[in-house]
Amino acid sequence: MDHRSRLKKFEQALIERELDGFVVTHPANLRYLCGYTGSNGLLLCLTSQRIFFTDRRYTQQAHEEVQGAQVVVTKGPLIKDAARRIGSLKPGTVGFETDYMTVAFTEEMRKLVPGKIEWKGTSGLVMRQRMIKDNEELRAITDAVKVGAAAYKDALSAVGSGVRESEVAGRLEYAARQAGADGMSFETIVAAGKRSALPHGRASNQPMPSRGFVVIDSGVILRGYCSDMTRTVHLGRVSREKDRWYKAVLEAQLAAIAAVAPGKTASEVDQAARQALRKYGLARYFTHSTGHGVGLEIHEPPRLAKSQLERLEPGMVITIEPGIYLPGRGGIRIEDMVVVTDRGAQVLTPVTKELVQV
């Protein structure tokens, strides 16, 4: 990953906002800007220097991973060493991440740094840059999607009446690790029968029934980047009514994908899915947003939901995942990862969306 170019671009954003410095502490933002993957770090971007602070536990790791910044290993709290460097500045304005820095942290920084420094909270400054993925990121995400899809296909062979949901989840996670995944993007969801009506029905020890939907939602992390996919299969022969439900969700998902294009708002994509479900009288059972961004974190902007006016841009990676959830009866969700391209959308998920009956 070209972290030096990312830092230069970020510094240009600071100049445009008339900031003389910036403090970054959020782990995903640190990894994005300078390559650091540890759990304790602080990046200080100043007018003429970039300094990365960490503690002695990460001495070797920081020197191996950090690009484009001087590494400083502290003996005490990182905030004190960072404050000394900021204090050496001429009067100026230093920004910080209001989304991630606690009130206690910012108050401590203000106390440690002379009053000549003005502190300015910002929201989403690094994340706005992260929303547009470069070619290396797209390759990593595509590879993560492929690993996640292969793990799902392996786990699908374990789905059956009497099999515990946790067994299927375990099979999937083992296959992902065997394929080289760093870990899972989130706790694997396997929800069968009536439990499929739970949008976030994490795998339980409950055995699967002889008939009903099974929602499998999983994702892997590969080279730091996440994948996310959901498929719904059916145990036993599907009824005419439930087959109609499935077709409605699939139509909604395809309509939302077709709505993806540069310049479209996130809410327009969300609305496309809801309009399709409305035709079937099922829109009231769609209780979450249509999708979200994915990258170094499993949930990133943009959020595809009502009233979200963020405009899509080429290079964004999003999920399209409409679903319906009927309490006591069952639920369905179909989810793909999609790249916004110059012309529309490229679906990354290489798994059939036809209803599988097992």
C-alpha positions as CSV (number, residue, x, y, z in Angstrom):
1,M,0.0,0.0,0.0
2,D,1.3,3.5,-0.9
3,H,1.0,5.1,2.5
4,R,3.3,8.0,1.7
5,S,0.9,9.1,-1.1
6,R,-2.0,8.8,1.3
7,L,-0.3,11.0,3.8
8,K,0.5,13.7,1.2
9,K,-3.1,13.7,0.1
10,F,-4.3,13.9,3.7
11,E,-1.9,16.8,4.4
12,Q,-3.4,18.7,1.4
13,A,-6.8,18.3,3.0
14,L,-5.4,19.8,6.2
15,I,-4.1,22.8,4.2
16,E,-7.5,23.3,2.6
17,R,-9.1,23.4,6.0
18,E,-6.4,25.8,7.4
19,L,-5.1,23.2,9.9
20,D,-1.5,23.4,11.0
21,G,-1.5,19.9,12.4
22,F,-3.7,16.9,13.1
23,V,-3.8,14.1,15.7
24,V,-4.9,10.6,14.6
25,T,-5.6,7.8,17.0
26,H,-8.2,5.6,15.5
27,P,-6.6,2.2,14.6
28,A,-8.1,1.9,11.2
29,N,-7.1,5.4,10.3
30,L,-3.5,4.7,11.5
31,R,-3.3,1.6,9.4
32,Y,-4.7,3.5,6.4
33,L,-2.3,6.5,6.6
34,C,0.9,4.9,7.7
35,G,0.6,1.1,7.8
36,Y,0.6,0.5,11.6
37,T,-1.5,-2.4,12.8
38,G,-0.8,-2.4,16.5
39,S,-3.3,-1.4,19.2
40,N,-1.6,1.6,20.7
41,G,-0.4,4.4,18.5
42,L,-0.8,8.1,17.7
43,L,0.1,9.9,14.5
44,L,0.9,13.6,14.6
45,C,0.9,15.4,11.3
46,L,2.5,18.8,11.5
47,T,3.3,21.4,8.9
48,S,6.9,20.1,8.4
49,Q,6.9,16.7,10.0
50,R,5.0,13.5,10.6
51,I,5.7,11.7,13.9
52,F,4.3,8.3,15.0
53,F,4.2,7.6,18.7
54,T,3.9,4.2,20.3
55,D,5.1,2.4,23.4
56,R,7.9,-0.1,23.9
57,R,5.7,-3.2,23.3
58,Y,5.5,-2.2,19.6
59,T,9.1,-1.0,19.0
60,Q,10.0,-3.6,16.4
61,Q,6.5,-3.7,14.8
62,A,6.3,0.1,14.4
63,H,9.7,0.3,12.8
64,E,8.8,-2.5,10.4
65,E,5.3,-1.2,9.5
66,V,5.2,2.6,9.7
67,Q,5.8,4.4,6.4
68,G,6.2,8.1,5.8
69,A,6.6,9.1,9.5
70,Q,9.3,9.2,12.1
71,V,8.8,6.6,14.8
72,V,9.1,7.7,18.4
73,V,8.9,5.1,21.2
74,T,7.7,6.6,24.5
75,K,8.3,5.6,28.0
76,G,5.1,7.1,29.3
77,P,1.7,8.1,27.9
78,L,1.8,8.8,24.2
79,I,-0.2,12.0,24.7
80,K,2.5,13.6,26.8
81,D,5.2,13.2,24.1
82,A,2.8,14.3,21.4
83,A,1.9,17.4,23.5
84,R,5.5,18.4,23.7
85,R,5.9,18.3,19.9
86,I,2.7,20.3,19.4
87,G,3.8,22.8,22.0
88,S,6.9,23.6,19.9
89,L,4.7,24.9,17.2
90,K,4.1,28.6,16.5
91,P,0.6,29.7,17.2
92,G,-1.7,27.6,15.1
93,T,-4.7,25.3,14.8
94,V,-4.5,21.5,15.4
95,G,-7.3,19.2,14.4
96,F,-8.4,16.0,16.0
97,E,-11.0,13.2,15.4
98,T,-14.1,13.9,17.3
99,D,-15.6,10.6,16.1
100,Y,-13.0,8.6,18.1
101,M,-11.1,10.7,20.7
102,T,-12.7,10.8,24.1
103,V,-13.6,14.0,25.9
104,A,-11.0,13.1,28.6
105,F,-8.3,12.7,26.0
106,T,-8.9,16.0,24.3
107,E,-9.2,17.8,27.6
108,E,-5.9,16.3,28.7
109,M,-4.3,17.4,25.5
110,R,-5.6,21.0,26.0
111,K,-4.1,21.0,29.5
112,L,-0.7,19.7,28.3
113,V,-0.3,22.1,25.3
114,P,0.1,25.9,25.7
115,G,-2.8,28.1,25.1
116,K,-1.3,29.4,21.8
117,I,-2.7,26.3,20.1
118,E,-6.3,26.3,19.0
119,W,-8.0,22.9,18.9
120,K,-10.5,22.1,16.2
121,G,-12.6,19.0,16.3
122,T,-13.3,17.4,12.9
123,S,-15.5,14.5,11.8
124,G,-14.7,12.0,9.0
125,L,-11.7,13.8,7.6
126,V,-9.7,10.6,7.2
127,M,-12.8,8.5,6.5
128,R,-13.7,10.7,3.5
129,Q,-10.4,9.8,1.9
130,R,-10.8,6.1,2.9
131,M,-14.2,6.0,1.1
132,I,-12.6,5.9,-2.3
133,K,-10.5,2.7,-2.6
134,D,-7.3,2.6,-4.7
135,N,-6.4,-0.3,-6.9
136,E,-4.4,-2.1,-4.2
137,E,-7.4,-1.8,-1.8
138,L,-9.8,-3.1,-4.5
139,R,-7.5,-6.1,-5.1
140,A,-7.4,-6.9,-1.4
141,I,-11.2,-6.5,-1.0
142,T,-11.8,-8.7,-4.1
143,D,-9.5,-11.4,-2.7
144,A,-11.3,-11.2,0.7
145,V,-14.7,-11.6,-1.1
146,K,-13.4,-14.7,-2.9
147,V,-12.1,-16.3,0.3
148,G,-15.4,-15.5,2.1
149,A,-17.4,-17.0,-0.8
150,A,-15.4,-20.2,-0.8
151,A,-15.8,-20.6,2.9
152,Y,-19.5,-20.1,2.6
153,K,-19.7,-22.8,-0.1
154,D,-17.8,-25.2,2.1
155,A,-20.1,-24.5,5.1
156,L,-23.2,-24.9,2.9
157,S,-22.6,-28.7,2.7
158,A,-23.0,-28.9,6.5
159,V,-26.5,-27.3,6.5
160,G,-29.2,-29.8,7.3
161,S,-32.1,-30.7,9.7
162,G,-30.8,-31.4,13.2
163,V,-27.4,-29.7,12.6
164,R,-26.6,-27.0,15.1
165,E,-26.2,-23.5,13.8
166,S,-22.9,-23.2,15.5
167,E,-21.6,-26.2,13.7
168,V,-22.2,-24.5,10.3
169,A,-20.6,-21.2,11.6
170,G,-17.6,-23.2,12.9
171,R,-17.2,-25.0,9.5
172,L,-17.3,-21.6,7.7
173,E,-14.8,-19.9,10.0
174,Y,-12.4,-22.9,9.9
175,A,-12.5,-22.9,6.1
176,A,-11.8,-19.2,6.0
177,R,-8.8,-19.6,8.3
178,Q,-7.5,-22.5,6.3
179,A,-7.7,-20.3,3.2
180,G,-5.5,-17.7,4.9
181,A,-8.0,-15.2,6.4
182,D,-6.7,-12.9,9.2
183,G,-10.0,-13.5,11.0
184,M,-13.7,-12.8,10.6
185,S,-15.1,-9.4,9.8
186,F,-17.8,-9.9,12.5
187,E,-19.4,-12.7,14.5
188,T,-20.9,-15.2,11.9
189,I,-24.7,-15.2,11.6
190,V,-26.4,-18.5,11.1
191,A,-30.2,-18.3,11.9
192,A,-32.6,-21.1,10.9
193,G,-36.3,-21.5,10.9
194,K,-38.1,-18.9,13.0
195,R,-34.8,-17.5,14.1
196,S,-34.1,-16.4,10.5
197,A,-36.5,-13.5,11.3
198,L,-33.7,-12.1,13.6
199,P,-31.7,-9.7,11.4
200,H,-28.6,-10.3,13.6
201,G,-29.3,-13.9,14.7
202,R,-25.8,-15.0,15.7
203,A,-25.2,-18.7,15.5
204,S,-26.7,-20.6,18.4
205,N,-26.5,-24.2,19.7
206,Q,-30.1,-24.7,18.4
207,P,-30.5,-27.6,15.9
208,M,-32.0,-26.6,12.5
209,P,-35.6,-27.6,11.9
210,S,-36.7,-29.9,9.0
211,R,-38.2,-26.9,7.1
212,G,-37.6,-23.2,6.9
213,F,-35.2,-20.5,5.8
214,V,-31.5,-20.4,6.9
215,V,-29.8,-17.0,6.8
216,I,-26.0,-17.2,6.6
217,D,-24.2,-13.8,6.9
218,S,-20.4,-13.8,7.2
219,G,-17.3,-12.0,6.2
220,V,-13.5,-12.4,6.4
221,I,-10.6,-10.1,6.9
222,L,-7.7,-10.6,4.4
223,R,-4.7,-8.3,4.4
224,G,-6.6,-6.0,6.7
225,Y,-9.6,-5.6,4.4
226,C,-13.1,-7.0,5.1
227,S,-15.7,-8.9,3.1
228,D,-19.4,-9.3,3.8
229,M,-22.0,-11.5,2.1
230,T,-25.4,-13.0,3.0
231,R,-27.2,-15.9,1.4
232,T,-30.5,-17.5,2.4
233,V,-31.2,-21.1,1.7
234,H,-34.2,-23.3,2.5
235,L,-34.4,-26.5,4.4
236,G,-36.9,-28.9,2.7
237,R,-39.3,-28.0,-0.1
238,V,-40.2,-24.3,-0.1
239,S,-43.9,-23.3,-0.1
240,R,-45.4,-21.1,-2.8
241,E,-45.7,-18.2,-0.4
242,K,-42.1,-18.4,0.8
243,D,-40.9,-18.7,-2.7
244,R,-42.7,-15.5,-3.5
245,W,-41.0,-13.8,-0.5
246,Y,-37.6,-14.9,-1.8
247,K,-38.3,-13.6,-5.3
248,A,-39.4,-10.3,-3.8
249,V,-36.1,-9.9,-1.9
250,L,-34.1,-10.9,-4.9
251,E,-36.0,-8.4,-7.1
252,A,-35.3,-5.7,-4.5
253,Q,-31.6,-6.5,-4.4
254,L,-31.3,-6.5,-8.1
255,A,-33.2,-3.2,-8.3
256,A,-30.9,-1.6,-5.8
257,I,-27.8,-2.8,-7.6
258,A,-29.2,-1.4,-10.9
259,A,-29.6,2.0,-9.1
260,V,-25.9,2.2,-8.2
261,A,-24.1,4.8,-10.4
262,P,-21.8,7.8,-9.9
263,G,-23.8,10.8,-8.7
264,K,-26.7,8.8,-7.3
265,T,-27.5,9.5,-3.7
266,A,-27.3,6.7,-1.1
267,S,-31.0,7.3,-0.4
268,E,-31.9,6.7,-4.1
269,V,-30.4,3.2,-3.9
270,D,-32.2,2.5,-0.7
271,Q,-35.5,3.6,-2.2
272,A,-35.1,1.4,-5.2
273,A,-35.0,-1.7,-2.9
274,R,-38.0,-0.5,-0.9
275,Q,-40.1,0.2,-4.0
276,A,-39.6,-3.3,-5.2
277,L,-40.7,-4.8,-1.9
278,R,-43.6,-2.4,-1.8
279,K,-45.1,-4.1,-4.9
280,Y,-45.2,-7.3,-3.0
281,G,-46.7,-5.8,0.2
282,L,-43.5,-6.6,2.1
283,A,-41.8,-3.2,2.5
284,R,-42.9,-3.0,6.2
285,Y,-40.8,-6.1,7.0
286,F,-37.6,-4.5,5.7
287,T,-36.3,-3.0,9.0
288,H,-32.7,-1.9,8.3
289,S,-30.7,0.1,5.8
290,T,-30.0,-1.3,2.3
291,G,-26.2,-1.3,2.7
292,H,-23.0,0.3,3.9
293,G,-19.4,0.9,2.9
294,V,-16.8,-1.7,3.5
295,G,-13.0,-1.5,3.7
296,L,-10.6,-1.7,6.6
297,E,-13.7,-1.8,8.8
298,I,-16.9,-3.8,8.2
299,H,-19.1,-0.7,8.5
300,E,-17.9,2.5,6.8
301,P,-19.5,5.3,5.0
302,P,-21.5,5.7,2.9
303,R,-24.7,4.3,4.6
304,L,-27.4,3.4,2.1
305,A,-30.5,4.5,3.9
306,K,-33.4,6.9,3.7
307,S,-32.4,10.6,3.9
308,Q,-28.7,9.8,3.3
309,L,-27.6,12.3,0.7
310,E,-24.0,11.2,0.2
311,R,-23.4,10.9,-3.6
312,L,-21.8,7.7,-4.8
313,E,-18.4,8.0,-6.5
314,P,-16.2,5.6,-8.5
315,G,-14.0,3.5,-6.1
316,M,-16.6,3.2,-3.3
317,V,-17.2,-0.3,-2.1
318,I,-20.6,-0.9,-0.7
319,T,-23.0,-3.7,0.3
320,I,-26.5,-4.2,-1.2
321,E,-28.4,-6.2,1.4
322,P,-32.2,-5.8,1.5
323,G,-34.1,-8.3,3.6
324,I,-37.5,-9.1,5.1
325,Y,-38.2,-10.4,8.6
326,L,-41.6,-11.8,9.6
327,P,-41.6,-12.6,13.4
328,G,-42.5,-16.2,14.1
329,R,-42.4,-17.1,10.4
330,G,-38.9,-16.5,9.0
331,G,-36.7,-14.1,7.3
332,I,-34.6,-13.6,4.1
333,R,-31.6,-11.5,3.3
334,I,-29.5,-11.4,0.1
335,E,-26.2,-9.4,0.2
336,D,-23.5,-8.7,-2.3
337,M,-20.5,-6.4,-2.2
338,V,-20.4,-3.9,-5.1
339,V,-17.8,-1.5,-6.5
340,V,-19.1,1.8,-7.8
341,T,-17.6,2.2,-11.3
342,D,-17.6,5.0,-13.8
343,R,-20.6,3.4,-15.5
344,G,-22.5,1.8,-12.6
345,A,-21.8,-1.2,-10.4
346,Q,-19.6,-4.2,-10.4
347,V,-20.7,-7.1,-8.3
348,L,-17.8,-8.8,-6.5
349,T,-19.6,-11.7,-4.8
350,P,-19.2,-14.9,-6.9
351,V,-22.1,-16.9,-5.4
352,T,-25.4,-17.8,-7.0
353,K,-28.5,-16.0,-5.7
354,E,-31.0,-18.6,-6.9
355,L,-32.8,-20.1,-4.0
356,V,-31.0,-23.2,-2.9
357,Q,-33.1,-26.0,-1.2
358,V,-31.3,-28.5,1.0
